[in-house]
């Protein structure tokens, strides 16, 4: 069976499963639409959270960045997983105990201000829409290759699929759909790398295979990769290349951004009890760890296979460049997408793929999109077609699952927080449900249009979203739970300063508008302030948020007494004192 037909069958079968689950679990009330009726089992919620969390950035892009950045890309692993620990300890149980539908609703109540609620909605929409752009990039990449569609068409197909199962099912349908998507994506991620680890090292456990000795070679895999890269003029895979301050701030930004992502926090409103919220986080970490501990092996093995294809170090063609006319089929397939581009600069018919340190040749692989590496890896390793098709289904599942969660967060903030909470407080549940679905349809359309020209690779775009959440939402939530002296004026000023400063920094260096005399190149580190990249600035924005909120609150009127009691009650364990479960 051809790869194209196999891919259509596997991807089509998974789509049919998602739509069936969404139809069977469709929401009929606002409670089911926003928080799945608060009746999801912690284990299932952990799987759904894992799918919600492991987006296209985790499935498609993270291992690709590891493949090309090596050690420096470990910040994604530390930031994403470390942030979940912060979320488990500092926010999830307290917000679940408070028992509201959305993050802006909590902020509006805690800071006794509709204006604070509106500002929180703006912060949520900005961060979530940026995040969705990254998911749309992943959908477009997956469809463009495996279904042999143009990137734009693939993105449109993904938008339609998300529209049907997210708009119809709401949080209830999305939750159970995400359980299925987790199973698809984790199977799709681990099966190919098990095969590849066996090929390269004879060890079926990729986490161990990455540090094992190569089959038929006396070198260890990482040593082999380091030597291959250095010989061709690249930096060592295992060496630190980046600015230490920037790496630290980037990791911190990802961590606190994780704890401030509204679509993830909302997942902990879907369980029956406060205790279940903690349990859900634990299960989520287990399910997420399966992928995150595998990602470094995927990245290292993919990069080694790519280099060995173009410039083998063993066999009959050892030390020779690959002839362009003899390039393998996977190379031709990805050339069609425009995500892999070769230019024969010296007209010798050979593919020279070299780093900047190699002065003998000029690099002729002028474009190798990082986001193709996980999807191309099974093809490069010559695995069976069913494995390649499975990876395509997994990559699409990862992008769609997170996109659905983000769109629900945007929808609920517009329909529940803006319309129901402020503009039309007497709106009926039926009207609110309709408004939520209309808002989601609009959000899908906007995200799709923005996804046509994303400002970077999927993981890089997601990192920007994390920075926006870190600088705006996380401080407001933390101070809302642990700082009873912070008032509404302080919180609003803090959120606006945090979000505004981070947006300006991102715009300045990502080049989204023209500022005379500015390099406006995100990859040009020499122009960054103190070596701090746009993706790392969220931590600075969060610090500014905390500083401004605490300073303004200290010179303005303290919150009302009942608000201060509310903050104290949120932190009291269930069954103690005046605490009452919501």
Helices and strands as residue ranges (DSSP letters): H 3-24, H 30-35, G 36-38, H 42-53, H 56-56, I 57-62, H 63-69, G 70-73, H 74-86, I 87-91, H 92-98, H 103-110, H 114-146, H 151-201, H 206-209, H 221-231, H 244-258, H 262-265, G 266-269, H 274-310, E 322-323, G 324-326, H 329-337, E 340-342, E 350-351, E 365-368, G 370-372, H 373-380, H 385-412, I 413-423, H 429-451, H 458-469, I 470-474, H 475-482, H 488-510, G 525-527, G 529-531, G 534-536, H 537-554, H 561-571
